[in-house]
């Protein structure tokens, strides 16, 4: 991509791509058109791209989080089954079963854990790591099927929960950002941290959490009181 902010545009594309299948297809198309417009405009600014990442990430956030709630519940079993299905060698399949019963878990595959490295020879480790990579798409596909099928109601409930959580966090970010107007000393620092919280909606960086925003509000309220006697 021959654009001065190609890396930022790639981050925007990655943010949009994290929208699960049950996210509105119409809204995703709008986001993709926005991405294409920014790509096609050599004069677009880094700030415009960053703002698009925040806005798209914020809209996708409740759906992405709901997907991972279902994934956390069912993903490991699907992954176990998928990896076993991908291993065709009977002896290695039996050895994998012994490993899972006595020495480790599927999560050890490819992580370089001592249990995994000690149990399997290098050739076996390569086969198992390839099987784990191959299982990824199947896991994602089956989780999406659960979210639009047997677990649809649960997924919808999670989406509502994360929307409510997001609304509460957004109110706190607004409150935190407003504190910048009451302190010359801390203004730039507060605004920078508020921006970091906004960027957390994308899922590209650390997720924004209510307790983190509250912690910053409490810290800077004390700092402003101590240095400027603002009345907090």
N, C-alpha and C positions, 0 to 999 in steps of 0.2 A: 504494500500500500504506500504510494508516493504522496504522503501527507506529512506536514511538519509535526502533527500530533498523532501519528499513526498508532503509537503504543497506547495512548489514552482512548482512541477509538476502538482499539482491540479490547480494552477493558469494558467499554460500553457494550460491545457485542457479547462478551462473556457474561455480563450481567443479565442481558436479555435472554441469553441461551439457558440461564438457570431457571427460567420460568418452567414449571412442570406442565405436563400435557393438559391438565385440567384447568390451567389458567386460560382466561379468555383469548381465543385465537384472534379476535378482532383487535383487542388491545395490544397483543403482541405484534400484529402487523403494523399498527400505528407506531410502535416503538422501533420496528425495523425500518420503517420509512424515515423516521427521524434520524436514525443512524446513517442511512444512505444519504440523506440531505447534508449531514455534517461531513461525511466522507467526500461528497462532491463539491464542497465549498472550501477552497484552499485558504480562505480568509477567516474560517471559523476559529474561535479562540479556545484555549485550554479551559478557561472558565466555563464556556458554554457546554463543552463536552463533560466536564466534571459535574455540572448541574444536571445534565441528562442522565448521568450514571446514578446520581442521588434520587432523582424523580422516578426513574424506571425501577431502581432497586426497592424504593419505598412501596411502589405499587405491587411488586412481585412478592415482597417479603412475607406476608401472611401465608401465601400459597406455598412458597418454598419451604417455610418452616413446618407447615402441615405435612408436606411430603416427607420430610425427614422424621417427623413423629411416627408416621406409619413405617418408614424404613427402619427406624430403631427397634420397632416391635417385631417386624417380620423379616427384615433384611438378612440377618445372620443365618436363619434357617434356609432361606432361598439360596444364599451364597454357598453354604455347605453342600446343599443338594446339587447346585450347578457345577461346583468344582469336582465333586465326585463323578458326576456324569461326564465331565470333560476328560477325566483321566481314564484312558482306555486300557492301559496295562493292568491286568488283574492283580499281579503281585504288588505293584505300587499302590493300587487302590486298597488292598488289604493292609499294607503298611501304613497308609494314611489313616485308616480306621484305628489301628493300634496307637498311632500318634495322638489322635484326638481323644482316645479313651484314657491314655496314660501320661502323656508328656506335654501337650499343648493344645492350642486352638487354631482355627482357621486364620485368625488375626495374626498368628506368628508367621504365616507364609509371606515371604518377601520382606519381612521386617528385619531380618538379620539377627533374630533372637538366638541365644545359645541353644535352647531346646530344639529349635528347627534345624540349625546347622549341625548339631550333634546327631540328630536322628536320621537325617537323609544325606546321601552322598551328593556331590555337586550336580551330577546328571539328573538325579531325581528332583533336586531343588529347582532346576531350570524348568522341568516339565510342570511342576506344581505352580510355579510363579506364572507360567504362561496360561495355565488353566484358570488361575485367579483373575488374570487380566481379561480372559475370554468371558468369565462369568459376570463381569461388571454390567455389560449391556443387558444381559438377561435379568439381573437383579433389578435394574432401573425399570425395565419393561414390565416386570411382574408387579413392582410396587405401584406403578402407574395404573395397572389393571385393577389392583386392589382399591386404589383411591377412587376409581370411577365405577367400581363394582361392589364387591362384598363389604368393603370398608368405606363406602362413599359417605354414609351418614357420620361416621367417626371423623373422617377427613374434613367434612363440612363443619363439624363442631370445632375442630382444631383451628380451622381458618377463622371462625368467629372469635375464638379465644385470642388468637394472635393479632387480629385486627383491634380488639379491645386493648390488648397489651401495648400495641403500637401507638394507639391514640393517647394512652397515658404517658408513654415515653416522650412522644412529640410535645405534649404540654410541658413536660419537665425541661426539654431542650429549649423551648421558647422562654421559659422562666430563667434558665441558665444564661441564655444569650442576652436577655434583658439586663442581667447584672453587669454586663460590660459597659453599659451607659452610665453606670454609677461609680466607675473607677478608671481614672486615667492610667494608673499604675498597672492594673491587671487587664485592661481592655483587650489588648492584642492577644494575650494568652488565653483569655476566656473565649474569644471569638474563634481562635484556632482550634481549641478543644471542642467547641460546639460544632464546628465544621467536621471534625473527626467523627463525632457522634452521627452526624447526618450521613457521612460516607459509609458508616457501618450498616446501613440498610441494604447495601448492594450484596453483601455476603463475600465481597472480595477481600475485605480486611476483617478485623475483629468485629464480631456482632455487637451492636449497641444493646446495652442492658440497663434496665431501670436502676439497679443498685449502683451502677457506675455513674450515671447522671446525678443521682441523689448524692453520691459521695462527693462529686465535684461541687455541687451546689453548697453543700455543708462546708467544704474546705474553703471555697472562695468567699462565702459569707463571713467566715471567721477571719480570713485574711484581710478583707475589706474593712471589717470592723476594727481590726488591730492597727491598720495603717492609715485609714482615712476617717474612722469614726462615722461610718455611713448610717448607722442606726439599725443594721441587721441584727 
